[in-house]
Amino acid sequence: MTVASLLAQEWMVIINKVGRPISLTNKQGSAKTEAVAMEEWGLEASLMVKRAMRERGWGYQELSDALQPLGIKRSTAVLNRRINRGNFSAGFMLACLHVLQQNEDQSSLQAGKSIRPD
């Protein structure tokens, strides 16, 4: 038997096994790695926080001050790096969005606007 025929028989055994089929080709772009997916979602989370800050007219100093009562004591430089990299937990993101939303609700009430939809 030749090496090629032995390999062909071995591949047939692998292919005929029950379960998920094994791809014998390397398809580029067919599946993302977890690291790539997490980087993309981190970027999206970063953009969400930045958009909320822009809508409120806040900088990193205002965000830092607002997070202090929640027990999140980070300098403006640390917040800047963390948010720009998208390197933060879901809890941190929720805390940021909470203080940004809370500020919006309070400013709406002070301006005499209803925060409830009509």
Secondary structure, 3 states (H helix, E strand, C coil): CCHHHHHHHHHHHHHCCCCCCCCCCCCCCCCCCHHHHHHHHHHHHHHHHHHHHHHHCCCHHHHHHHHHHHCCCCCHHHHHHHHHHCCCCHHHHHHHHHHHHHHHHHHHHHCCCCCCCC
